[in-house]
Amino acid sequence: MTFDQLEAKMRASLSQFTGLGAKVKFDFGADGALFLDATKVPTVSRDPVDVNTTLKISLSDFVKLSEGKLSPTLAFTFGKLKVQGDMGVALKLAGMLDD
């Protein structure tokens, strides 16, 4: 899956982030970054915003995570997912991705 395809997939499933109440940066390294603003009605953008939490993960691992092929807990435990900022937001987001 390309970065553009992932962005389109996230836009199509924004409702899963309703209630997160935070702003999150998904940092895919050289592949780019997406910014989720779920403080009200969830939106996703490539435009930088101040965030509560940054998740650093490779694009391929995030695709596996979003498809349920990689557990957020295992990704974090094995260093495939790094969290900066509010860990509570990351845990809440992990629960939303597990659903």
HELIX and SHEET records of a PDB file:
HELIX    1   1 PHE A    3  ALA A   12  1                                  10    
HELIX    2   2 LEU A   14  PHE A   17  5                                   4    
HELIX    3   3 GLY A   29  ASP A   31  5                                   3    
HELIX    4   4 LEU A   59  SER A   66  1                                   8    
HELIX    5   5 PRO A   72  THR A   77  1                                   6    
HELIX    6   6 MET A   87  ASP A   98  1                                  12    
SHEET    1   A 5 THR A  43  SER A  45  0                                        
SHEET    2   A 5 ALA A  33  ASP A  37 -1                                        
SHEET    3   A 5 LYS A  23  ASP A  27 -1                                        
SHEET    4   A 5 THR A  53  ILE A  57  1                                        
SHEET    5   A 5 LEU A  81  GLY A  85 -1                                        
END                                                                             
